[in-house]
């Protein structure tokens, strides 16, 4: 069962190769900037998700009141 779940997941060696390629492509100076931008993008996505959820709950509450 675990082998079925692990299909497509990179192993330790594959992760090292991927990290090495990323380091070669972007350089050591760009990686923190990329990570920072990625973090900001995730934060914005979470904020937008919370906002949509809040709007849906408010609309649902209005419908229940009517």
N, C-alpha and C positions, 0 to 999 in steps of 0.2 A: 504494500500500500504506500509506503514512504517513497519508493522509487517512482511511482506514478506521480506523486506530488512534486518530486524534484526534477521532473523533466523540464528542460529549458532554463533551469537555474544555474548560473555560473559557479564553478567550484573555486577553491582558493587560488589555484594557479591561473585560472582564467581571469579572476578578478585582478590579480597582479599584472597580467598582461594588459588588461583594459586600463588600469591606472597608469601604467607606463606609457601607453599610447596617448592618453589624455595629457600627461605631463609633457610629452614631446610636442604635441600639437599646440597646446596653449602656453606652455612655459610656467615656471614656478611663480612668476609675478602675477599672472592672470587668473590663476586658480582661485585665490581668495575673493577676487572680484566676481568671478562667476558664481561662487558659492553664495556670496552676499546677495547677488541679484536673484539667484534661485530662491533663497530664503524670503526675500521681499515678495517675490511672485507667489509663493505659498501663503504668506501672510495675507496678501490681498485677496487671494482665492478664498481663504477661510473667512475673511471679513465679509466678502460678497455673499458667501453661503449663509452666514449668520443673518445678514440683512434680508435675504430672500426668505429664509425660514421665518423671520419675525413678521414680514409682510403677509405671508401665507397664514400664520397663526392669527394675526389681527383680522384678516378677511374672514377667516373661519369663525372667529368670535362674533363678528358683526352679523354673519349669517345666522348663527345660533340665537342671537338676541332678537332677530326679526322673527 
